[in-house]
Amino acid sequence: MMTSSTMKKMIKETILDNATLFGFEYNGKMGNVDPFFSEGKNHFMLFFDGHEEVVETIDDVFSTAFVMGHNLSEIAADIVATDF
């Protein structure tokens, strides 16, 4: 299992530097963060267990509670990377 800071670094590198989807598993359920470009701005689609939400900044990616009432900063050490 990765530390929280290591996992957060991996997520940032995947979605910002590589501009590709970061998939993960938490509590036996799948989720992902998918970067995309629309209307002249970067956006991020947050998905977990059937719930989708669009945010605009990397800070929002880590502070939006979209995973069973938690945000990625809170659970980073407990997720398993599946696609990156």
N, C-alpha and C positions, 0 to 999 in steps of 0.2 A: 504494500500500500504506500502511496506517495504522501509526502507532507502536503499540507494545505498550500504553502507558498510555491512548492514545485508544481502542483497541479494547476494553480492559478497561472503560473508562467506558461505552462504547456497550452492551456486554453487560449491565452492571449496570443501566443506565437501562432497557433493554428488558425484562429479566425482573423487576426490582423495581418501578420506577416505572410501567411500562405493563402489567405482569403478563401478558406475552405471550411466545410462543415466540421464541427467538433461534436461527436456523438459520445454519449455516456450512459451508464446504468447506475441507478440508485434505488436501493430497496427492492430490487428485482424488476424495476420498470425502466423503460428506455426514454431517453430525452436527447435533445441536441440544441446547439447554437449554430445558426446558419447565417453567415454574413451575406448581404446583398446590397445592390446599388439601385436607388430609385429616386427620381425627382432631384437629381444632382447631389444626393447625400448618401452616405453609408447608413445602413440599417442592419439590425440583427433580429432574426426570427428566433424566439425562444420557444421550445416545444418540450413538453413533458406530459406523458400519460394522457394524451388527447387534448391538452390545453395548449393554445398558441397565443403568443403575445409579441408584438413588435416594439423594439426599443431603438434609440438612436445613438447611444454612446456606449463605449466599453465599460464605463462606470455603471451605467444602467444594467448591463449584462450581469455584473456581479452583485448589484444591490436589489434587483427585482425579485420578489418572492414568487417564483413560478414552479418550484419543486416541493410539493407537499407543504406549502406554507413557509418554505425556506428559500434563501437566495444562494447563489453559487459560492459566495464567500464563506457562508456558514457551513456548507457541506463539502467543500472542495476536497478535504482529506478522506471523505467517505465514498466518493464516486469512483467508478471504474471507467477509464477511457475505452471506448469501443471503436470509434472512427476518428482519425485525425491525420 
